[in-house]
Amino acid sequence: MTIKLSTPLTLPCGATLPNRLAKASMTEGLATPDGIASPQLVRLYGLWSDGGCGLLLSGNIPIDRDHLERAGNVVLQDGKVEDAAAMEALKSWTYAATRKGNHFWAQISHAGRQTQADINPSPKAPSAAKIGLPVKFGIPQAMTIDEIHHTIDSFANAAKTCQDAGFTGVQLHAAHGYLLSSFLSPRANHRLDNYGGSLENRARILLQAVKKARALVGPKFPISVKLNSADFQKGGFQFQDSLQVVQWLEEAGVDLIEISGGNYEQAAMMNLEGLEAKEEQQVNRAPSTKAREAYFLDFAFAMQQKVTVPLMVTGGFRTRAAMEYALESGGADLIGLGRPLCVMTDGANQLLEGKIDELPCYEDKLGLLPASLSFLKRIQLIKAVSSIGDLFWFYEQLEVLGQTGKPMENLGTLRALICTERLRVNQPSWTVLRDKFCN
């Protein structure tokens, strides 16, 4: 059978995605200070539902407010809502996000040792292994067995809460160095009990969370996992480990696995779609993969030799030709799109209807420096600041979409750097700059 972008995808649980395009998870930062879904999120995801993707994935929804991915996350404390108003807010969000008949899945997560210090100076982690970055992350504390069991229950409770709120599926975030990912990595997990040591032990928390979630939501509700193909670090989670974990996840009844890679220390997902990393890193991948645009497609090809569970590949896709090649060749069952949809919210529809053959690559036109000074990017600090500015440009577009329903076409990188939520601090100098440029 010829697989096109418009071909439906039936998952092992029996649910069907109406086409092969997915809006990848992107951090929004648009929840209320209490971690409740806001009208801005409702507006943003309504636009994406209208935009044509068969699946929308939410940004991080942490199960513990002491372990946020960033300020502005929607939070399900212990996997639950705190009151009826919070549940109604979730239902408003899911109603808007599914109004065109697409799926909307909640990405449930726990930041673990990648929790910023201003959120939690002592975050829980597999072990007390600090992150090797000059950034203000908390000093991790090794979890007790009781805390691990509570976390497993919280992931499962979150899946059930999301089902009750109208989400049509969930994704457990076990990639990018967050808690479940760090348990998988021997570089971050130094435990000597049943949750450390062998790969089977390091995968135990993830597999138990999947099993408990399945018991609560039943056999027909989609459960997905986002998994690193590798950490791309010496002594970390390796590709052969990932191949084995994928097989265990298939046996556990997972319906879709999204392939990604890297963490905050080794940001292989930089310049991909998750809007999470801090500067561009080139990982070892075949030239053919670069030519095909998809960053993790070669890993997916290898995984398809071991499992039949559908695989989603996100990162770098821009052309119809590359997307259709990935589907036709069997490397991917679902194509994840991110950054282009931060501006062209109906990009999926335009591809599906044949109006365009290529999504715009907005990052090619961004930068703090004019072309005449681009040589200064050889200086590491300037390169890093420029990369952060580009990243914040996408953050600000999501906020503008949530506020107004339209992207800001004339937004510059410097303006985004000043306006973005991450710099909305109380220092007078930033407040003056913010008000001057953003109002």
BELPE-V242602 format. One line per field, one symbol per residue. phi: phi as a letter, one per 20 degrees, with the letter a starting at -180 (. if undefined). A space follows every 50 residues. Layout:
# BELPE-V242602
phi: ???
This chain:
# BELPE-V242602
phi: .fddgeffceegfofcefbedcfffcfdmdffgendgdgffgffffffff foffcddffgdfebfecffafnffcdflnceeaffffffffffffffcfd neecdeeebbflfeffffebfcfebgbedfeececeefefdffeffffff fgffffffffffgfeofercceedcmnfgfffffeffdddfddfdbnffg ffeffffffffffffeenfdefcdcecffaemcfnefdffffgffgffff ffnfebceecanbffcefefmedfldedbfceefbfgffffenffdffff gffffdcdfgdddcpnfcdggffffgfffnfcdbdedcggffcefdgfgf ffemfcdbefdfffdeqfdfgfdffffffgffffffffffffgfgfffff ffedncfefefeffffffefgfdedefgffffffffede
